[in-house]
């Protein structure tokens, strides 16, 4: 028996298929390679601490900073500026679109709650406290429409790399994450505009067994 489909139903089915196809193009977690190994390792970690050093440029402006960072899933982060502009300042994020923070120096005793995107809460290129987390990197790897796998030498050791398209309001075009072949966690992240590195982040003293609690934030 032939079943007649109305034009409206046919259009609805077409729209549904197009929507489903669009969802598929948003990216899916890699099933193998360095990206998958990173996601697997990160999935087993509930909290971590680390130190990281950032060199970044924006036009002719340059910023060099060091930080101490703590993160607890799903939405707790603490960052302290240990060197460079703003030294002594810090911020805490407990989810949402605000952070509680303080500046360094004589203003360190004044705590404010401000937007996570406030100029006092971001780095030179507008990066937020969340952007520096391994969770952010895992989200980017998962969402990437494609990953380019590779290897590099870093600090005398061979590391795995994953490269993917990335954009920000300042013209960035791609990112590369360097992953330890031992822990499969990030040791470095490069952000490019074309072939020029505009952000270089180096992660050290990573402690994936920090055993943090919400009261630490």
Secondary structure, DSSP 8 states (H G I E B T S, - for coil): ------HHHHHHHHHHHHHHHHHHTT----SSHHHHHHHHHHHT-SEEEEEEEEEEEETTEEEEEEEEEEEETTTEEEEEEEEETTTT-EEEE-STTEEEEE-SGGGTT-EEEEETTSTTTS-TT---TTTTSHHHHHHHHHH-S--EEEEEEETTEEEEEEEEE---TT---EEEEEE-TTT--EEEEEEEETTEEEEEEEEEEEETT----GGG-
